[in-house]
Amino acid sequence: MNDGRSIVPGIVLRLLIWLPFLLWAAWAWGWHYAHFWLPLYERILDWVLPDFGVVYLGIALGHEYVFDTQVIAERAMLVGGQILPAGLTVHASTPLYVALIHPVVLVAAALVWPLPHWRARLLRLLLSLPCLLVLEALDVPLVLASSIGDLLSYSLDPAADAASLRVDWTRVMDGGGRFALSLALAFAAALLHKSFESRRS
């Protein structure tokens, strides 16, 4: 118990030091980071929406930067008892900042957790990269796909959509799931790091 309490002040201090810098870095270079992941997002959208083709996926600026996508139905579909024609286009967007939460959480976890030296922190950051890939694959493209599904169901039957108890991926992520998933993967990176260090020793 005493050991646990003794490391908390150090974690809090390092968090106070590093978090403002990480938030500034996300603000300064967030657009470039988000742009880097666009090809992955498009591939996943194509995979999870097999009946649609991605016409456009990019970053747009309105009152804030957003991931903006437009998809087109490549064949007629039966949805909710109604036929949607081929060529139907659907537009969806989600704020760009959601993609920046994952690297901030993973990097912060590597920088603030008590580790013996900087080489260990660098190794933790390196081992966090696969976790970052998983987070980016599970968030923005699936949120966009979920939004497209919601738009279709709402356009077909607004009353049924409003009364639905289905909790879709967008609501899960926006309701705290994004932070929970990022923290879970930060712990996964820590376990991977511990396993790597034990094998090396």
Stockholm file with secondary structure:
# STOCKHOLM 1.0

chainA/1-201         MNDGRSIVPGIVLRLLIWLPFLLWAAWAWGWHYAHFWLPLYERILDWVLPDFGVVYLGIALGHEYVFDTQVIAERAMLVGGQILPAGLTVHASTPLYVALIHPVVLVAAALVWPLPHWRARLLRLLLSLPCLLVLEALDVPLVLASSIGDLLSYSLDPAADAASLRVDWTRVMDGGGRFALSLALAFAAALLHKSFESRRS
#=GR chainA/1-201 SS CHHHHHHHHHHHHHHHHHHHHHHHHHHHHHHHHHHHTHHHHHHHHHHHCTTEEEEEEEEEESSSEEEEEEEEESSCEEETTEEECTTCEEEEEEETTHHHHHHHHHHHHHHHSCCSSHHHHHHHHHHHHHHHHHHHHHSHHHHHHHHHHHHHHHHHCHHHHHHCCCCCHHHHIIIIIHHHHHHHHHHHHHHHHHHHHHHHC
#=GC SS_cons         CHHHHHHHHHHHHHHHHHHHHHHHHHHHHHHHHHHHTHHHHHHHHHHHCTTEEEEEEEEEESSSEEEEEEEEESSCEEETTEEECTTCEEEEEEETTHHHHHHHHHHHHHHHSCCSSHHHHHHHHHHHHHHHHHHHHHSHHHHHHHHHHHHHHHHHCHHHHHHCCCCCHHHHIIIIIHHHHHHHHHHHHHHHHHHHHHHHC
//
